[in-house]
Amino acid sequence: VQLQASGGGLVQAGGSLRLSCAASGNIFGISEMGWFRQAPENRRELVATITNGEDIYYSDSVKGRFTISRDDAENTLYLQMNSLKSEDTADYYCRAKTRSVSGWRFYWGQGTQVTVSS
């Protein structure tokens, strides 16, 4: 199973970006999916999660500005980020709890860098 994240870039404060994370491989099912971020010298922190039942969680720092969604037909996770702030600058990672021949386990994508200029 592989997760491929994309969509990061440089944007001015107040702007928007849309991150994508595509899962591929021998996947029998995906339950929880989520986005995390890690700024330099900080710990990785949870941004948002979504279950296959569409239960959604947002961290307080992004609530009202970010929207997480998923397309189960395409095994793809999205993060629409609006009203971006300089403090949103970080490497963003996707994670998916996936069932494969190995059973259920979490997989991580590689980071996609988001830089917000003030």
Secondary structure, DSSP 8 states (H G I E B T S, - for coil): -EEEEE--EEEETT--EEEEEEEESS-SEEEEEEEEEE-TTS--EEEEEE-TT--EEE-TTTTTTEEEEEETTTTEEEEEE-S--GGG-EEEEEEEEEEETTEEEEEE---EEEEEE-
